[in-house]
Amino acid sequence: MGVGGAQKQVREVVNRLDRERFSADVVCISEGGANAENLIGAGEVFCLGARRLYDNQGVAAAGRLATIIRRGRYHVAEAYLPSAHLLCAMALAGTRRTALVAARRHVAALDPRWMGPATALLNRATWFSIANSRAVKRSVVERYGVPASRVAVVGNIIEMTSMPREDARRELGIGQGEFVISAAASFSRVKDYPTIVRAFAGFMKAHGRSVLLLAGDGPLRPAVAALAASLGLDGQVRFLGTVADVSTVLSASDAFVHASLSEGLSNAVLEAMAAGVPVVATDIPANREALGPDCGFLFGPGDWKGCLEGMERYASDGRLAAEAGKRCRRRVAAAFDSTAILKRRERIYRRLQEVIDGGYR
């Protein structure tokens, strides 16, 4: 339950559930973290302490989870991310008193390899799946043969938060007149930070006073830092590390860039939109779904020149950038209304409860 999109969604769902109708506990596979500390709506938070799932640690963790579920008499166990899905399927083997719901948050092509051989087990154990975008639903149905009727599309819950621009820039040490571009993602291959850094190097040649803020961490951070240094960007590219709350970064930004090669539905893109920041993003199904027809600039995956074109478009026309930011904010408020999204989830939980109470209890 550290910093991450899935972890943030667990926090938002649990904290926003109607407490007169629902109670929720949270089980962390390994340990707690920033998002666990903010679970004000959870009754209990359990930590299994499992570092690995594919050996005796995983078997032991599944046993502990089975005990927690049996004692809690839960109607629903919702699994976020593949490892949690597998662990729940193991823990719930042989019982039909708790409905396993798989929260699908990325396209199936990004699933770990073991999910292929485990498909039969997971499909048999899973009562229902909740995909966070149409692209994710389509990929799950096609890859795993899950009936479309057993997969609902329910978007991410996004907080509409911001802070005064001047305060955010002062807190981050941004100089007067600097054009600020930001990005937020893990430093992994699929997030493709090198494309952003290469585009920014080209941007710097024409727009001197600029800074690139990179929020996140991961195994490829040293390689990206080395690339920035090799392109002469020391000081202009700032590696912020893990950021629990990106609202400060977004409030200080003039544009947000997202270069992911594949995505389910990016929290980072939606949060930038909610903050009213114009978005430059890869032309992939999930980003098209998030941005709609006129809320951002799209470029081909891996195309740093296309990414540069988007950066330059918003830097060269402040009015265009401001209008794009306003459209982004309006779209998030309309298409990703948190109250409506939560109600859809609650209806799914209620239907599953009725099935269990009617047939098994």
VEXZA-927358 format. One line per field, with one value per residue (C-alpha): x, y, z; residue number from 1. Coordinates in steps of 0.25 Angstrom, whole numbers. Layout:
BEGIN
u <- [X,...];
v <- [Y,...];
w <- [Z,...];
n <- [NUM,...];
This chain:
BEGIN
u <- [0,11,11,4,-8,-15,-12,-18,-30,-32,-31,-41,-51,-50,-50,-62,-71,-85,-82,-96,-97,-83,-71,-57,-44,-31,-20,-6,2,15,14,7,11,7,-7,-9,-7,-18,-29,-38,-50,-44,-48,-35,-23,-15,-1,3,18,20,32,30,18,23,29,26,24,13,6,7,2,-10,-13,-13,-22,-32,-32,-35,-46,-52,-53,-57,-69,-67,-77,-66,-51,-46,-32,-24,-12,-9,-1,-13,-22,-14,-13,-28,-31,-22,-29,-43,-41,-53,-62,-73,-77,-68,-68,-55,-55,-43,-39,-33,-24,-16,-17,-15,-2,5,1,12,15,10,-4,-5,-3,-12,-23,-32,-30,-33,-45,-51,-49,-53,-68,-66,-56,-56,-47,-44,-45,-51,-37,-35,-48,-46,-32,-37,-48,-40,-28,-34,-47,-55,-70,-72,-84,-75,-66,-71,-64,-63,-53,-43,-47,-39,-38,-40,-29,-19,-11,-8,2,12,12,15,26,32,32,39,49,44,51,43,38,42,33,31,28,25,23,19,21,30,43,40,42,27,26,37,44,55,45,41,56,60,48,52,66,61,51,62,69,58,52,64,58,51,50,46,40,40,32,34,45,48,59,62,64,79,79,69,78,90,83,79,94,99,89,94,82,88,80,68,63,60,57,48,47,34,24,12,4,6,-3,9,16,4,0,14,13,11,9,9,15,12,20,15,15,3,-7,-20,-25,-14,-17,-5,-12,-26,-19,-12,-26,-33,-22,-25,-11,-10,-6,4,2,4,-6,-11,-25,-25,-20,-30,-41,-36,-34,-46,-45,-40,-33,-19,-8,-5,8,12,19,34,33,41,40,25,26,34,24,13,23,25,11,7,19,18,3,-1,-16,-17,-10,-20,-32,-27,-25,-39,-45,-37,-43,-57,-55,-50,-62,-72,-67,-60,-69,-65,-79,-84,-72,-73,-88,-85,-76,-86,-96,-87,-84,-99,-102,-91,-96,-110,-105,-97,-108,-118,-111,-100,-104];
v <- [0,9,20,15,16,3,6,20,14,5,16,25,13,9,23,27,15,18,14,11,1,-5,-8,-11,-16,-16,-27,-23,-34,-29,-17,-4,10,24,20,10,21,29,18,25,17,3,-5,-13,-13,-26,-28,-42,-39,-47,-43,-54,-62,-73,-82,-85,-71,-70,-83,-77,-64,-70,-78,-66,-59,-70,-69,-54,-56,-68,-60,-47,-54,-44,-44,-39,-40,-30,-33,-21,-25,-39,-44,-41,-48,-60,-60,-58,-70,-79,-74,-76,-89,-98,-88,-80,-72,-60,-54,-51,-39,-36,-21,-20,-8,-10,-17,-32,-31,-25,-37,-45,-58,-67,-62,-70,-84,-79,-75,-87,-85,-70,-71,-82,-74,-61,-57,-43,-33,-18,-12,3,5,0,-4,-12,-19,-23,-28,-37,-43,-46,-51,-60,-63,-56,-54,-39,-39,-43,-30,-16,-3,6,17,22,32,45,56,70,76,87,98,113,113,123,114,101,108,114,101,94,105,108,121,133,131,117,108,95,81,70,55,45,30,18,17,5,1,2,17,21,33,33,38,50,53,53,62,72,73,77,87,93,97,107,110,113,115,102,91,76,70,55,49,34,24,10,1,10,23,23,20,32,41,36,40,53,56,52,61,73,74,74,84,85,71,69,55,57,42,36,47,43,55,60,72,82,77,78,92,97,91,98,84,70,59,44,35,21,10,3,7,3,16,26,32,42,47,48,56,65,68,70,80,88,85,82,68,63,48,35,32,19,14,17,31,34,29,38,51,50,57,71,71,68,66,51,46,32,23,25,37,47,57,56,58,70,76,75,82,93,95,98,106,115,118,122,124,110,104,110,106,92,92,96,86,75,79,80,66,60,66,61,47,43,48,41,40,33,24,20,17,7,0,-1,-6,-18,-21,-21,-30,-40,-39,-43,-55,-60,-57,-64,-76,-79,-73];
w <- [0,-3,-14,-27,-35,-31,-16,-17,-23,-12,-2,-10,-11,4,9,0,2,9,23,27,16,15,24,18,23,15,14,9,3,8,17,19,13,10,5,17,26,20,20,29,24,27,39,40,32,31,26,22,21,8,0,-11,-15,-23,-12,2,6,-4,1,15,11,4,17,26,16,16,31,30,20,28,41,34,27,15,4,-6,-7,-17,-23,-28,-37,-42,-30,-21,-31,-30,-15,-14,-23,-15,-2,-7,-13,-9,-4,-10,2,-3,-17,-23,-31,-40,-41,-55,-56,-68,-82,-82,-90,-78,-69,-63,-71,-60,-63,-76,-69,-57,-66,-63,-48,-48,-57,-49,-36,-41,-40,-46,-52,-51,-62,-61,-76,-89,-94,-82,-83,-97,-95,-83,-91,-103,-96,-85,-91,-80,-84,-86,-77,-66,-67,-64,-68,-56,-57,-47,-35,-37,-26,-32,-23,-26,-19,-23,-34,-28,-15,-22,-31,-18,-11,-23,-25,-39,-44,-49,-64,-65,-73,-65,-71,-62,-63,-52,-54,-49,-56,-64,-78,-81,-76,-86,-79,-89,-100,-90,-87,-102,-106,-94,-99,-113,-105,-97,-110,-114,-100,-91,-77,-75,-65,-66,-53,-52,-40,-38,-35,-41,-46,-59,-51,-52,-67,-69,-61,-69,-82,-76,-73,-86,-93,-85,-76,-62,-54,-64,-61,-47,-41,-30,-25,-19,-18,-9,-14,-28,-26,-23,-36,-44,-39,-43,-57,-70,-77,-73,-82,-82,-91,-86,-97,-91,-81,-74,-70,-65,-51,-54,-67,-60,-49,-58,-65,-52,-48,-61,-68,-83,-86,-96,-97,-105,-115,-109,-106,-91,-93,-104,-95,-84,-92,-102,-115,-111,-98,-101,-111,-115,-121,-126,-115,-115,-124,-117,-128,-127,-112,-114,-124,-113,-103,-113,-116,-102,-99,-111,-109,-95,-99,-106,-93,-84,-92,-93,-78,-76,-85,-78,-64,-70,-76,-63,-55,-65,-70,-57,-47,-34,-28,-40,-41,-26,-28,-39,-31,-19,-28,-32,-18,-15,-26,-21,-7,-12,-19,-7,3,-6,-10,0,14];
n <- [1,2,3,4,5,6,7,8,9,10,11,12,13,14,15,16,17,18,19,20,21,22,23,24,25,26,27,28,29,30,31,32,33,34,35,36,37,38,39,40,41,42,43,44,45,46,47,48,49,50,51,52,53,54,55,56,57,58,59,60,61,62,63,64,65,66,67,68,69,70,71,72,73,74,75,76,77,78,79,80,81,82,83,84,85,86,87,88,89,90,91,92,93,94,95,96,97,98,99,100,101,102,103,104,105,106,107,108,109,110,111,112,113,114,115,116,117,118,119,120,121,122,123,124,125,126,127,128,129,130,131,132,133,134,135,136,137,138,139,140,141,142,143,144,145,146,147,148,149,150,151,152,153,154,155,156,157,158,159,160,161,162,163,164,165,166,167,168,169,170,171,172,173,174,175,176,177,178,179,180,181,182,183,184,185,186,187,188,189,190,191,192,193,194,195,196,197,198,199,200,201,202,203,204,205,206,207,208,209,210,211,212,213,214,215,216,217,218,219,220,221,222,223,224,225,226,227,228,229,230,231,232,233,234,235,236,237,238,239,240,241,242,243,244,245,246,247,248,249,250,251,252,253,254,255,256,257,258,259,260,261,262,263,264,265,266,267,268,269,270,271,272,273,274,275,276,277,278,279,280,281,282,283,284,285,286,287,288,289,290,291,292,293,294,295,296,297,298,299,300,301,302,303,304,305,306,307,308,309,310,311,312,313,314,315,316,317,318,319,320,321,322,323,324,325,326,327,328,329,330,331,332,333,334,335,336,337,338,339,340,341,342,343,344,345,346,347,348,349,350,351,352,353,354,355,356,357,358,359,360,361];
